[in-house]
Amino acid sequence: MLQKYYLDNYWEIGTIFRYEIEDSVMKGYHQFKIRPPMHTELNVDLEYTNLHDENAALVWIPPIEDFPLEMRQNVTDQSRFLILCDIAGLPIGRVPRGLAGAFRNIIELEGKITALATGEPCPSFAPWPAPEATGGGVVIPCDYIITCADNDFNIISDAIDSMPEKEAMKIQEM
């Protein structure tokens, strides 16, 4: 809630920077098995309980109150008979490790990050690790949207440049 308050009020007193990372993915579909609603900004927040990666970040479906009444009964997964009410407020995936550290810095600086699913869950594809390789598996194609009070372009671009998957992702100012 502090993040939302800060960003809502910062609009009145300073500049807000917005960036979009296109052609990325959410990882961990094999663990969460939740299909996101399309055309919905999904919240990204730190995963404080992850003992294996201190920078881990989760992607969450917003709480049900954030959706219009007419959407709340929409089917999100035909095969599992899930509707939006069933999955609202749940985590659905993780930010790739190479981006998570940069996202942690931005979130700690009171920025906001959201993900926008751009496709259905699918086996990971080049340049991401092969489905059977470590770090591979089923992914959800997505774009990440970063909103921050400081010009954090270098934090994001440096993180992407250090990733083996860098040729797939594009970053642009919105």
C-alpha positions in Angstrom: 0.0 0.0 0.0 2.9 2.3 0.7 4.1 1.9 -2.9 0.7 2.9 -4.3 0.5 5.9 -2.0 4.0 7.0 -2.9 3.4 6.7 -6.7 -0.1 8.3 -6.6 1.3 11.3 -4.7 4.5 11.5 -6.7 2.5 12.4 -9.8 1.7 15.7 -8.2 5.3 16.7 -7.2 7.7 15.2 -9.7 8.5 13.1 -12.8 7.4 9.5 -13.1 9.4 7.3 -15.5 7.8 4.3 -17.2 9.6 1.6 -19.1 8.4 -1.5 -20.8 10.4 -4.7 -21.2 9.0 -6.5 -24.2 9.2 -10.2 -25.0 10.1 -11.6 -21.6 8.5 -14.5 -19.7 7.1 -15.5 -16.3 8.7 -18.7 -15.1 7.4 -21.4 -12.8 4.1 -22.3 -14.5 4.9 -26.0 -13.6 4.6 -25.0 -9.9 1.7 -22.6 -9.9 -0.4 -23.9 -12.8 -2.5 -20.8 -13.0 -3.3 -19.1 -16.4 -3.4 -15.3 -16.1 -6.3 -13.3 -17.4 -5.2 -11.7 -20.7 -4.9 -7.9 -20.9 -4.6 -7.5 -17.1 -1.7 -5.9 -15.3 -0.4 -8.4 -12.8 1.5 -7.3 -9.7 5.2 -8.1 -9.2 6.5 -8.2 -5.6 9.4 -9.6 -3.8 9.3 -13.2 -2.6 10.7 -12.7 0.9 10.4 -16.4 1.9 12.5 -17.8 -1.0 15.6 -19.3 0.7 17.4 -20.1 -2.6 17.3 -16.6 -4.1 17.2 -13.4 -2.1 16.2 -11.5 -5.2 13.3 -13.7 -6.2 10.2 -11.9 -7.3 6.7 -13.3 -7.7 4.0 -12.3 -10.2 0.5 -12.1 -8.7 -3.0 -11.9 -9.9 -4.6 -8.7 -8.5 -7.2 -9.1 -5.7 -10.7 -9.7 -6.8 -11.8 -6.2 -5.8 -9.6 -4.8 -8.5 -11.7 -6.5 -11.3 -15.0 -5.2 -12.6 -18.0 -7.3 -11.4 -18.7 -8.5 -14.9 -15.2 -10.1 -15.1 -15.2 -12.0 -11.8 -16.9 -15.1 -13.2 -14.8 -15.3 -16.4 -13.3 -18.7 -17.0 -9.5 -18.5 -16.9 -8.7 -22.2 -17.4 -11.2 -24.5 -19.1 -9.4 -27.7 -18.4 -9.3 -27.1 -14.7 -12.7 -25.3 -14.4 -11.1 -22.2 -12.8 -12.8 -18.8 -12.9 -11.2 -15.4 -12.0 -12.7 -15.6 -8.4 -10.7 -18.8 -7.8 -7.3 -17.4 -8.8 -7.5 -13.7 -7.7 -4.8 -12.8 -5.2 -2.7 -15.8 -6.0 0.9 -16.0 -7.3 1.2 -17.3 -10.8 4.9 -17.2 -11.7 8.3 -15.8 -11.0 10.4 -13.1 -12.7 13.5 -14.5 -14.5 16.5 -14.5 -12.2 18.4 -12.0 -14.4 15.7 -9.4 -14.0 14.8 -10.1 -10.4 17.8 -8.3 -8.8 17.1 -5.1 -10.8 13.4 -5.4 -9.9 14.3 -5.7 -6.2 16.3 -2.5 -6.4 13.4 -0.7 -8.1 10.8 -2.0 -5.7 13.0 -1.1 -2.7 13.2 2.5 -4.2 9.4 2.5 -4.0 8.9 1.8 -7.7 6.1 -0.4 -9.1 6.4 -3.3 -11.5 3.6 -5.1 -13.3 3.5 -7.9 -15.8 1.2 -8.2 -18.8 0.7 -11.7 -20.2 1.1 -11.7 -23.9 0.5 -15.4 -24.6 -0.7 -18.7 -23.2 1.6 -20.9 -21.1 4.0 -22.8 -23.5 7.3 -24.7 -23.3 10.2 -22.3 -22.9 11.7 -21.3 -26.2 15.0 -19.8 -27.4 16.8 -17.9 -26.1 15.4 -19.1 -22.8 16.6 -22.4 -21.5 15.2 -25.5 -23.2 12.2 -27.1 -21.4 14.2 -30.0 -20.1 17.2 -27.9 -19.1 17.8 -26.3 -15.7 15.9 -23.0 -15.7 13.6 -24.3 -18.5 10.1 -25.6 -18.4 6.7 -24.0 -19.2 6.7 -20.2 -19.3 4.1 -17.5 -19.8 5.2 -14.9 -22.4 4.9 -11.4 -21.0 6.0 -7.8 -21.0 7.0 -6.0 -17.8 6.0 -2.5 -17.0 8.2 -0.5 -14.6 7.0 2.8 -13.0 9.5 4.6 -10.9 10.3 8.1 -9.6 13.9 8.0 -10.5 15.4 7.4 -13.9 16.3 3.7 -13.3 16.8 2.9 -17.0 20.5 1.9 -16.4 19.5 -0.5 -13.6 17.2 -2.3 -16.0 19.3 -2.1 -19.1 22.4 -3.4 -17.2 20.4 -6.3 -15.9 19.2 -7.2 -19.4 22.7 -6.8 -20.8 24.0 -9.4 -18.3 21.4 -12.0 -19.2 22.1 -14.7 -21.8 18.5 -14.0 -23.1 19.2 -10.4 -23.8 18.7 -10.6 -27.5 15.1 -11.5 -27.1 14.0 -8.6 -24.8 13.6 -5.0 -25.8 13.3 -2.1 -23.3 11.8 1.2 -24.1 10.6 4.3 -22.4 6.8 4.7 -22.4 
